[in-house]
């Protein structure tokens, strides 16, 4: 009798182990959607969850939203299937594609533009008025995988043989702005988008203006990088194509609703999306070639 019970127990455990994993998009196995920590994590999660709720309503798929602690963590998650969809910054996408075969589906649009560039910012009362003045100064970058907050500006300085005294990674665009605003760095590198028709700023200073309303007066721009394509909505390699198309079309539809437009603006100042393909980002790869380096060198 004991032997029979033992055999039944082993059979039951084997059967449980062979149970098929819950279907992707179900409550038990939701589609995981990660965002990079480009702004305050709490704000991103709130807006991201609103997007996820809309996607669930329109597609029937369930989603889980998260904001890891770094760009690199989001990139690595695409390679381990820890996430299925990632809202990646431009250079982070290049890294994810090179290392893990991640595939861009959408490019974001801001103020009617599908491209942007980096900016160099300093305190308004600073004696730093040109890129050449950065020699010997402390510079705050955003993240090592940020095109506008590190890759492009650091490459530009290298090309001009400008050598800062020291550098630090602030952890995001708002943090880099505050590093300069609060005097922890002389120079900061963040993203720039052109002002609105009414003169309202749309660069990285906008992310902290509610808390620091004098940031526009106290922080000035002294230079820019070249233009590069906007950030992305990216899918992990081998994500089911039918599900991907349904999600992509729903996001395009969402951007054209009143509530969607507002949520996307709150999330990342996004107006809309356009469909994208990997070759749209070759301009970034060509820049790397000109610098005689590869994207993988920035994966740490």
Secondary structure by P-SEA (a helix, b strand, c coil): caaaaaaaaaaaaaaaaaccccccccccccbbbbbcccccaaaaaaaaaaaaaaaaaaccccbbbbbcccaaaaaaaaaacccccccccaaaaaaaaacccccccbbbbcccccccbbbbbcccccccccccccccbbbbbcccccccccaaaaaaaaaacbbbccccccccaaaaaaaaaaccccbbbbbbbbbcccccccccccccccccccccccccccccccccccccccccccccaaaaaaaaaaaaaaaacaaaaaaaaaccccccccccccccaaaaaaaaaaaccccccccc
